[in-house]
Structures are given as structure tokens and as C-alpha cells.
Amino acid sequence: MSEEKKKLFVETVENLKHMDRESLMIMKSNSEVLKARDALDNREPDQKAG
């Protein structure tokens, strides 16, 4: 893992520590959507739609 990515993780975790339960639930669902999007983006070119 690159140093830049590690720094982003640390900054993100610090921000999460200051959020209330509702905000954390929103962040969790958003991260799941982004994870799914990344998985689609990382598929082989012949598997992509269009």
C-alpha cells in the first residue's frame, strides 16, 4: 500500500470518529456503493456492458 493511500485511510478514520450514528450509517452505505462501482470498473473489458 502506498504512503498516499495510508494517509488517506488515517484521515478518513479520524473524520469517521467524529460522526454520529446516522452519519456513520450513511457513510457505510455509500462505501458499499463505491465498492460495487470499483468492482464493476475493474472487470475485464469483455465483461463490461456496451
C-alpha positions in Angstrom: 0.0 0.0 0.0 1.4 3.4 -0.9 2.1 6.1 1.6 -0.6 8.3 0.0 -3.2 5.6 0.4 -2.2 5.1 4.1 -2.5 8.8 4.7 -6.0 8.8 3.2 -7.0 5.9 5.4 -5.8 7.7 8.5 -7.5 11.0 7.6 -10.8 9.2 6.8 -10.8 7.2 10.1 -10.2 10.4 12.0 -13.2 12.0 10.3 -15.3 9.0 11.0 -14.5 9.2 14.7 -16.4 12.5 14.9 -19.6 11.4 13.2 -22.8 10.4 14.9 -24.6 7.0 14.3 -26.8 8.3 11.4 -23.8 9.8 9.6 -21.8 6.6 10.0 -24.7 4.5 8.6 -24.9 6.8 5.5 -21.1 6.6 5.1 -21.3 2.8 5.3 -23.9 2.5 2.6 -22.1 5.0 0.4 -18.9 3.0 0.8 -20.7 -0.2 -0.2 -22.0 1.6 -3.4 -18.5 2.8 -4.2 -17.0 -0.7 -3.6 -19.5 -2.2 -6.1 -18.7 0.6 -8.6 -15.0 -0.2 -8.3 -15.7 -3.9 -8.8 -17.5 -3.1 -12.0 -14.8 -0.8 -13.2 -12.2 -3.5 -12.5 -13.9 -6.2 -14.6 -12.3 -7.5 -17.7 -13.1 -5.3 -20.8 -15.0 -8.1 -22.5 -17.3 -8.3 -19.5 -18.3 -4.6 -19.5 -21.6 -3.7 -20.9 -21.8 -1.7 -24.1 
